[in-house]
Amino acid sequence: MAQDSQSNNHLLGRNYIAATSLNAQHYIWNQQLGYNLHPDIIHPKDGAKIADVAAGTGMLLLEVARDYPNAQCDGFDISLAQCPPQIWLPNNVSLSLWDIFQEPPESFIGIYDIVHIRFLTLVIDHDPVPVINNIAKLLKPGGYLQWDEMDTTHSIVARVNDSVKIDATIRMDQLMKRRNAQSWIVRLAELLNQHGFENAQLHRVPQNFRYLKAQTDLHVLSFSEVAANIPEGDERKAEFTQLVADVFDESTKGAAHGCAKVVFVAQKISAEKC
């Protein structure tokens, strides 16, 4: 199956460092959100089908399966290397390979009551519409989509006092903003309503300074993964490696970086409205 050019645009690795980063990110996010499935989503009934797309290490999927033991919970990703072996998973959890830039397999079309997605900002460059269209195909009419993202256009650089240097942290923030200079995230609710969904709502999660140091460490770790994946001989490798060291040094002295967290909830247009 041919892959869209965006489907290979994964800047981070899939090794143990990347997996640990995803697991930490999941728990830090959920400490601030306070939920796996947004409260606007109707409580899944027994027999409901829930999909987690771009499932990563499967942590969210496992928690949803624990919270709703009578629901079938399916995880999808282009690679399952970071997930537990199927034999170790609960009976109501399954994992499947799927590239979100391709049509979903026929057996998964129109069967899900809820689809969850998180963190596609490093995968989708400019146009999320192909992904929106494919995700919509998974859902039953009236089914719910929850899409969680970091919004780098609303990031902050903080410090405990004016004597703390933040030059490197500002540079990291600028690089993150540059990648998302024309971020589709700020338009996602509108795009969802234009492409098979209705009642799309944006929920902004307030920045919690209690977790800002942990968020900074995760951003530094992500940049270290990017640096590691830059080929030898590319001048950007040395630049990113030094930036990682400098941002971490600033963070130990009271500098921090955080991105806004946003959660979108929408429903697939019901059959009678199609």
C-alpha positions as CSV (number, residue, x, y, z in Angstrom):
1,M,0.0,0.0,0.0
2,A,1.5,3.3,-1.0
3,Q,1.9,5.9,1.7
4,D,1.1,9.6,1.6
5,S,4.2,11.7,2.1
6,Q,2.9,13.0,5.4
7,S,2.6,9.4,6.8
8,N,6.4,9.2,7.0
9,N,6.8,12.6,8.7
10,H,7.5,11.2,12.1
11,L,10.3,13.2,13.7
12,L,10.6,11.1,16.9
13,G,11.9,7.6,17.3
14,R,10.2,4.4,18.3
15,N,12.9,3.1,20.7
16,Y,12.7,2.7,24.5
17,I,13.4,6.4,25.1
18,A,10.5,7.5,22.8
19,A,8.2,4.9,24.4
20,T,9.1,6.2,27.9
21,S,8.5,9.8,26.8
22,L,5.0,8.9,25.4
23,N,4.1,7.1,28.7
24,A,5.2,10.1,30.8
25,Q,3.4,12.5,28.5
26,H,0.2,10.5,28.8
27,Y,0.2,10.6,32.6
28,I,1.2,14.3,32.8
29,W,-1.6,15.2,30.4
30,N,-4.1,13.1,32.3
31,Q,-3.1,14.7,35.6
32,Q,-4.1,18.0,34.1
33,L,-7.2,16.9,32.1
34,G,-8.6,14.7,34.8
35,Y,-10.2,12.3,32.3
36,N,-9.5,9.9,29.4
37,L,-12.8,10.6,27.6
38,H,-14.1,14.1,27.8
39,P,-17.3,14.6,29.9
40,D,-19.2,15.8,26.9
41,I,-19.1,12.3,25.4
42,I,-22.1,10.2,26.4
43,H,-21.0,7.4,28.7
44,P,-20.3,4.3,26.6
45,K,-23.0,1.6,26.8
46,D,-22.2,-2.1,27.2
47,G,-21.0,-3.4,23.9
48,A,-19.8,0.0,22.7
49,K,-16.8,0.1,20.4
50,I,-14.0,2.6,21.1
51,A,-11.0,3.2,18.9
52,D,-7.7,5.0,19.9
53,V,-6.0,6.1,16.7
54,A,-2.2,6.8,16.7
55,A,-2.3,4.7,19.9
56,G,1.5,5.0,20.6
57,T,2.3,2.8,23.6
58,G,-1.4,1.9,24.2
59,M,-1.5,3.5,27.7
60,L,-4.7,5.5,27.1
61,L,-6.3,2.5,25.4
62,L,-5.6,0.3,28.4
63,E,-7.0,2.9,30.8
64,V,-10.2,3.3,28.7
65,A,-10.5,-0.5,28.6
66,R,-10.2,-0.6,32.4
67,D,-12.8,2.2,32.9
68,Y,-15.3,0.5,30.4
69,P,-14.7,-3.2,30.8
70,N,-17.8,-4.0,28.7
71,A,-16.7,-2.0,25.7
72,Q,-14.5,-3.3,22.9
73,C,-11.4,-1.1,22.7
74,D,-9.3,-1.1,19.6
75,G,-5.9,0.6,19.1
76,F,-4.4,1.6,15.7
77,D,-1.0,2.8,14.7
78,I,1.4,2.7,11.8
79,S,3.7,0.7,14.1
80,L,2.9,-1.4,17.1
81,A,6.5,-1.7,18.3
82,Q,5.8,0.4,21.3
83,C,2.7,-1.5,22.4
84,P,2.5,-4.5,24.8
85,P,2.2,-7.9,23.1
86,Q,-1.4,-8.8,22.3
87,I,-1.3,-11.9,24.5
88,W,-0.7,-9.6,27.6
89,L,-3.7,-7.3,26.8
90,P,-7.1,-7.5,28.4
91,N,-9.8,-9.5,26.5
92,N,-11.5,-6.3,25.5
93,V,-8.4,-4.8,23.8
94,S,-7.0,-5.4,20.4
95,L,-4.3,-3.7,18.3
96,S,-4.1,-3.3,14.5
97,L,-1.7,-1.7,12.1
98,W,-3.2,1.2,10.2
99,D,-1.7,4.3,8.5
100,I,-4.1,7.2,9.1
101,F,-3.3,8.7,5.7
102,Q,-4.8,5.6,4.0
103,E,-8.4,4.4,3.8
104,P,-9.3,2.3,6.9
105,P,-9.8,-1.4,6.4
106,E,-13.3,-2.3,5.3
107,S,-13.9,-4.3,8.5
108,F,-13.5,-1.1,10.6
109,I,-15.7,1.2,8.7
110,G,-18.7,2.6,10.5
111,I,-18.5,0.5,13.6
112,Y,-17.2,2.8,16.3
113,D,-19.1,4.8,18.8
114,I,-16.1,6.8,20.0
115,V,-12.8,7.6,18.3
116,H,-9.9,9.2,20.2
117,I,-6.8,10.8,18.8
118,R,-3.9,12.5,20.5
119,F,-0.7,14.3,19.3
120,L,-0.7,14.5,15.5
121,T,1.1,17.8,15.3
122,L,4.4,16.1,14.5
123,V,2.7,14.0,11.8
124,I,0.4,16.4,10.0
125,D,2.2,19.3,8.4
126,H,-0.5,21.6,7.1
127,D,-3.6,19.8,6.0
128,P,-5.5,17.6,8.4
129,V,-8.5,17.1,6.1
130,P,-7.4,13.7,4.7
131,V,-7.0,12.4,8.3
132,I,-10.4,13.9,9.3
133,N,-12.1,12.1,6.3
134,N,-10.5,8.8,7.2
135,I,-11.4,9.1,10.9
136,A,-15.0,9.9,10.0
137,K,-15.2,6.6,8.1
138,L,-14.5,4.7,11.4
139,L,-17.4,6.2,13.2
140,K,-21.1,5.3,13.3
141,P,-23.4,8.2,12.4
142,G,-23.7,10.3,15.6
143,G,-20.5,8.8,17.0
144,Y,-18.1,10.9,19.0
145,L,-14.6,12.1,18.1
146,Q,-12.2,13.4,20.8
147,W,-9.0,14.9,19.4
148,D,-6.3,16.1,21.9
149,E,-3.4,18.3,20.8
150,M,-0.7,20.7,22.0
151,D,-1.2,24.2,20.6
152,T,2.2,25.7,20.1
153,T,0.7,29.0,18.9
154,H,-0.3,29.5,22.6
155,S,2.9,28.5,24.4
156,I,4.7,30.2,27.3
157,V,8.2,30.7,28.5
158,A,8.4,31.2,32.2
159,R,11.0,31.7,34.9
160,V,11.0,32.0,38.6
161,N,12.6,35.4,38.6
162,D,14.2,37.8,36.1
163,S,17.8,36.7,36.9
164,V,17.1,33.3,35.3
165,K,18.4,33.0,31.7
166,I,15.8,31.9,29.2
167,D,17.6,32.5,25.9
168,A,17.7,28.8,24.9
169,T,14.2,28.2,26.1
170,I,13.0,31.0,23.9
171,R,14.9,29.5,21.0
172,M,13.2,26.2,21.5
173,D,9.8,27.9,21.7
174,Q,10.5,29.7,18.4
175,L,11.4,26.5,16.6
176,M,8.2,24.8,17.8
177,K,6.2,27.8,16.6
178,R,8.0,27.9,13.3
179,R,7.0,24.3,12.5
180,N,3.4,25.2,13.2
181,A,3.5,28.8,11.9
182,Q,0.3,28.1,10.0
183,S,-1.1,25.7,12.5
184,W,-4.2,23.8,11.5
185,I,-5.0,23.3,15.2
186,V,-6.5,26.7,15.6
187,R,-8.9,25.9,12.8
188,L,-9.7,22.3,13.7
189,A,-13.2,22.8,15.0
190,E,-14.2,24.6,11.8
191,L,-12.6,22.0,9.7
192,L,-14.4,19.2,11.5
193,N,-17.7,20.9,11.0
194,Q,-16.9,21.2,7.3
195,H,-15.9,17.6,6.8
196,G,-18.5,15.1,8.1
197,F,-18.9,16.3,11.7
198,E,-21.1,18.7,13.7
199,N,-21.2,20.4,17.1
200,A,-17.4,20.6,17.2
201,Q,-16.3,22.3,20.4
202,L,-12.8,23.4,21.4
203,H,-11.9,23.0,25.1
204,R,-8.8,24.8,26.3
205,V,-7.0,23.3,29.3
206,P,-5.7,25.9,31.7
207,Q,-1.9,25.9,32.1
208,N,-0.9,24.3,35.5
209,F,2.4,25.6,36.7
210,R,2.6,22.6,39.0
211,Y,3.4,20.4,36.0
212,L,5.4,23.0,34.0
213,K,8.8,21.6,34.9
214,A,7.7,18.1,33.9
215,Q,6.4,19.5,30.6
216,T,9.7,21.2,29.9
217,D,11.6,18.0,30.5
218,L,9.3,16.3,28.0
219,H,9.9,19.0,25.4
220,V,13.7,18.7,26.0
221,L,13.5,15.0,25.6
222,S,11.5,15.4,22.3
223,F,14.2,17.7,21.0
224,S,16.9,15.3,21.9
225,E,15.1,12.6,19.9
226,V,14.9,15.0,16.9
227,A,18.6,15.7,17.3
228,A,19.4,12.0,17.4
229,N,17.5,11.4,14.2
230,I,19.3,14.1,12.3
231,P,21.9,12.5,10.0
232,E,25.6,12.9,10.8
233,G,27.2,15.7,8.9
234,D,24.0,17.8,9.0
235,E,24.9,21.1,10.8
236,R,21.5,21.1,12.5
237,K,22.5,18.0,14.5
238,A,25.1,20.0,16.5
239,E,22.7,22.9,16.8
240,F,19.9,20.8,18.2
241,T,22.2,18.9,20.5
242,Q,23.6,22.1,22.0
243,L,20.1,23.5,22.3
244,V,18.9,20.5,24.3
245,A,21.8,20.9,26.7
246,D,21.2,24.6,27.1
247,V,17.5,24.4,27.6
248,F,17.9,21.6,30.2
249,D,20.6,23.8,32.0
250,E,18.2,26.7,32.1
251,S,15.4,24.5,33.4
252,T,17.4,23.4,36.4
253,K,17.8,27.0,37.4
254,G,14.1,28.0,37.1
255,A,13.2,28.3,33.4
256,A,10.3,26.4,31.9
257,H,8.3,26.0,28.7
258,G,4.7,24.9,28.2
259,C,2.3,24.6,25.4
260,A,-1.5,25.1,25.6
261,K,-3.5,21.9,25.7
262,V,-6.6,21.7,23.6
263,V,-9.3,19.1,23.4
264,F,-11.8,19.0,20.5
265,V,-15.1,17.0,20.8
266,A,-17.4,16.5,17.8
267,Q,-20.0,14.2,16.5
268,K,-20.2,12.5,13.1
269,I,-23.2,13.8,11.2
270,S,-26.2,11.5,11.8
271,A,-27.6,9.4,9.0
272,E,-30.7,11.5,8.5
273,K,-28.6,14.7,8.0
274,C,-26.3,13.1,5.4
